[in-house]
Amino acid sequence: MKLKTDLLNFICTKRQVSFAQLQKRIPSFSGNQTIALEVDRNIILWSGVSAEIVKALQELLEEKLIKVERTSHLIYFIDGIVPRLPLVKRLPSCGYKSQHWLPVVLNPN
């Protein structure tokens, strides 16, 4: 519960929070989970995330306390961490055959 509250406070205070920022500032962030879109599991939002972070983010999204918004990949260059995956240019109707990265930020709802 504290992790969820800490995440919400960080997102509400900073706004436009990238996963790179979370990775740098939340001690329990790192793990072996991947956050992907449900409609296409090959569209990756971020990987190397702990199960606790995934659970906390899911709860915050379900409770409509935060929202995920697409952003420029340049935000991640500025934040200093960029995944080594091809960038999602557009969402294909049949899905991607390999993993692609969709840069997003987290904002309060």
Buried (B, 14 or more C-beta within 10 A) or exposed (E): EEBBEBBBEBBBEBEEBBBBBBBEEBEEBEBEBBBBBEEBEBBBBBBBBBEBBBEBBEBBBEEEBBBBEEBEEEBBEEBEBBBEBEEBEEBEEEEBEEBBBBBBBBBBE
